[in-house]
Amino acid sequence: MKNSILFGLGILAAIVNPANGAQLELNNNTLKIRTDNTYGGAIVWISTANSTLNLVNNFDRGRQIQQSYYAAQNLTRAGQHANYSPWSWNPVQAGSWTSVPSIVDTFTNDGTTLYSWTRPKLWDVPDETAACVIKQWTRFEPNMAQVIRVQNQLACLRSSTDIWGAPTARHQELPACYFIRGLNRAKIYNGGGSWTDYNYPQLVGGGWGRPNPSSKAMAFFLQNDFGIGIYAPAANTAWNCGAVGSSATTDSFSNETMHVAPLRTVSLDRTTQFNHTYWIVLGNQATIATRLDQLKALYP
């Protein structure tokens, strides 16, 4: 797989050597967001501009807010964890289940956009680089200080004779989101300022809950009514949503977490290029509702 070619950037650019390990940050005086090249360029931090309360869970490399894709048949292979055997072709932006990080070839901040070019690891085995490239562009939505826009791209580069075989329709996470467990008030957004509480399950041997928000949006709130919402217009089926643990911890490295993943059913072939964009909104219920309605009107 070819390394990316670094491109020219403006005066605010910061091109970071991925081998050094680094985070890049955008701060618009309302929100702060960070990506990390030891987590494949995934989003590892979201907060208000001056806050030390990170809303993103970083317990392992299966958490964060990140890209994760599924394709072809399930296989049993050497090195798989019992919970991930058999398993499909599953490149994960941050790394493998053994916490081996994905390879970030390009990691830049031009002052308005955080960009990464990543060769992800397959999740199910300790250290195997997937035959694909994952790209991500993260920026603030124009004229909406409380909103983050994330553009994702997967370019599959699989061999025509690889072991996983022909494409199979599978749920794709748009994206996989893991928040701190303290964001324990889950709500489906109905549009027009209306919310419905979602009684999510705790993951104890079973699967995630399956809400199906008609507005393609949900949000998760602390007890003080401050929270984080996600709008994923590309979703076309019920989402995954649930919790690990039962506390209200705000520790971003705790095993306890809130999870949500908007889903779209897609058959990824060996050379598929797949693109999608989603939006993240911070604020109280009224602010998030206003921004979600605006985003729905702009990006139906």
SVG drawing of the C-alpha trace seen along z (x, -y; Angstrom):
<svg xmlns="http://www.w3.org/2000/svg" viewBox="-42 -32 51 53">
<polyline fill="none" stroke="black" stroke-width="0.4" points="0.0,0.0 1.4,-3.4 2.0,-6.1 0.2,-9.4 1.9,-12.4 2.0,-15.4 0.4,-18.4 1.3,-22.1 -0.5,-24.0 -1.0,-27.5 0.7,-29.5 -1.4,-27.9 -0.6,-24.3 1.1,-21.8 2.4,-18.7 3.2,-16.2 5.4,-13.1 3.1,-10.2 5.9,-8.3 6.2,-11.0 2.7,-10.6 0.6,-13.7 -2.8,-15.2 -4.2,-18.0 -6.7,-20.5 -9.3,-22.9 -10.9,-25.5 -13.4,-28.1 -13.9,-29.6 -17.1,-27.6 -15.9,-24.0 -12.7,-22.1 -12.0,-19.0 -8.9,-16.8 -7.8,-13.9 -4.9,-11.6 -2.5,-9.9 -1.8,-7.1 -5.5,-6.3 -5.5,-6.4 -6.6,-10.0 -9.8,-9.2 -11.6,-11.8 -10.4,-11.4 -11.7,-14.7 -14.8,-16.9 -15.6,-19.5 -16.6,-23.2 -13.7,-25.5 -12.2,-25.9 -13.5,-22.7 -11.4,-19.8 -14.5,-17.5 -13.9,-15.3 -17.1,-13.7 -15.3,-11.0 -14.5,-7.6 -10.9,-6.3 -10.8,-3.0 -9.3,-1.0 -8.9,-1.3 -12.4,-0.1 -13.9,-3.3 -13.3,-7.0 -15.5,-8.5 -14.2,-6.6 -14.6,-4.8 -15.2,-1.1 -16.4,1.0 -17.5,4.5 -17.4,6.6 -17.6,10.1 -17.9,13.4 -17.1,14.2 -13.9,16.2 -12.2,18.1 -8.5,17.1 -5.5,17.5 -5.1,14.8 -8.8,13.9 -10.3,13.1 -13.0,15.5 -15.5,12.6 -14.4,11.8 -14.3,15.3 -15.5,15.9 -15.3,12.3 -15.7,10.4 -13.2,8.1 -13.3,5.2 -10.8,2.3 -10.9,0.1 -9.5,-3.4 -7.9,-3.4 -6.4,0.1 -6.8,3.7 -8.4,5.4 -4.9,5.8 -4.5,2.0 -1.9,2.1 -2.5,-1.3 -3.3,-1.9 -0.7,-3.5 -1.2,-7.2 0.7,-8.4 -0.6,-12.0 -1.8,-14.0 -2.4,-17.7 -4.1,-20.8 -4.3,-23.8 -6.1,-25.9 -9.6,-25.0 -9.5,-21.3 -8.0,-18.3 -7.0,-15.7 -5.7,-12.2 -4.8,-9.5 -4.7,-6.1 -4.0,-2.5 -6.2,-0.8 -5.7,2.4 -8.1,5.3 -10.0,5.5 -10.1,9.3 -6.4,10.2 -3.4,8.6 -1.6,6.8 -2.7,7.0 -3.0,3.9 -6.2,3.9 -6.0,3.6 -7.7,0.1 -7.2,-3.5 -9.3,-5.6 -9.4,-9.4 -11.0,-11.9 -11.7,-15.7 -12.9,-17.3 -13.9,-21.0 -16.5,-23.3 -19.8,-23.8 -19.9,-27.4 -22.0,-29.8 -22.8,-27.2 -20.3,-27.5 -21.7,-24.5 -21.5,-22.1 -18.7,-19.8 -18.8,-18.4 -16.9,-15.2 -16.3,-13.8 -15.2,-10.2 -13.9,-8.1 -13.0,-4.4 -11.1,-3.2 -11.0,0.6 -7.8,2.0 -8.5,5.7 -7.0,8.4 -9.4,10.2 -8.3,13.5 -8.3,12.6 -9.8,15.0 -12.9,13.0 -14.6,13.5 -17.5,11.7 -19.4,8.7 -22.1,9.2 -24.7,6.7 -23.6,5.5 -24.4,2.7 -21.8,-0.1 -21.3,-2.4 -21.7,-6.1 -19.6,-6.4 -19.0,-4.4 -19.4,-6.8 -18.3,-6.0 -19.1,-8.7 -18.5,-9.0 -21.0,-7.0 -22.2,-10.1 -24.1,-11.1 -26.7,-8.7 -29.9,-10.4 -30.4,-9.1 -33.0,-10.9 -34.3,-10.5 -34.8,-13.7 -38.2,-13.9 -37.7,-17.4 -39.4,-20.7 -37.9,-20.7 -39.5,-17.4 -37.6,-14.7 -38.4,-11.1 -36.5,-9.4 -34.8,-6.2 -34.5,-3.4 -31.2,-1.8 -30.0,1.6 -26.8,2.3 -24.5,4.6 -24.3,7.8 -23.9,10.7 -26.6,9.4 -26.7,6.9 -27.2,3.2 -30.6,1.6 -32.0,0.6 -33.6,-2.8 -34.7,-4.1 -34.9,-7.9 -36.9,-9.3 -34.9,-12.5 -31.6,-10.6 -30.5,-12.3 -30.1,-11.4 -28.5,-13.1 -27.1,-12.1 -27.2,-14.4 -25.6,-14.8 -27.9,-15.4 -27.4,-19.2 -29.0,-19.0 -25.7,-19.6 -25.1,-17.0 -23.9,-15.9 -26.0,-15.1 -25.3,-13.4 -27.0,-13.8 -26.2,-11.2 -28.4,-11.7 -26.8,-8.7 -28.3,-6.2 -31.0,-4.1 -31.9,-1.5 -32.2,-1.2 -29.1,-2.3 -27.0,-0.6 -27.3,-2.2 -26.6,-1.1 -24.3,-1.3 -21.5,0.6 -21.7,0.3 -24.3,-1.5 -22.5,-4.4 -22.5,-8.1 -18.7,-8.4 -17.2,-11.2 -13.8,-9.4 -13.0,-9.3 -10.7,-6.2 -13.3,-4.1 -14.5,-0.8 -18.0,-2.1 -19.4,-4.0 -22.4,-5.1 -22.4,-3.9 -24.3,-4.9 -23.8,-4.1 -26.0,-5.3 -26.2,-2.5 -26.4,-2.1 -26.6,1.3 -23.9,1.4 -22.2,4.2 -18.5,3.2 -16.7,4.9 -12.9,5.3 -12.4,1.9 -15.4,-0.1 -15.0,-3.8 -17.5,-4.7 -18.1,-8.3 -20.3,-9.7 -20.6,-12.9 -22.1,-13.3 -22.4,-16.2 -21.9,-16.5 -23.7,-19.2 -23.0,-20.3 -25.3,-22.3 -28.5,-22.0 -31.6,-20.4 -32.9,-23.6 -29.6,-24.5 -29.1,-21.0 -32.7,-20.9 -32.3,-24.2 -29.0,-23.2 -30.4,-19.8 -33.4,-21.4 -31.0,-23.7 -28.8,-20.8 -31.8,-18.8 -32.9,-21.7 -29.4,-22.1 -28.4,-18.5 -31.6,-16.3"/>
</svg>
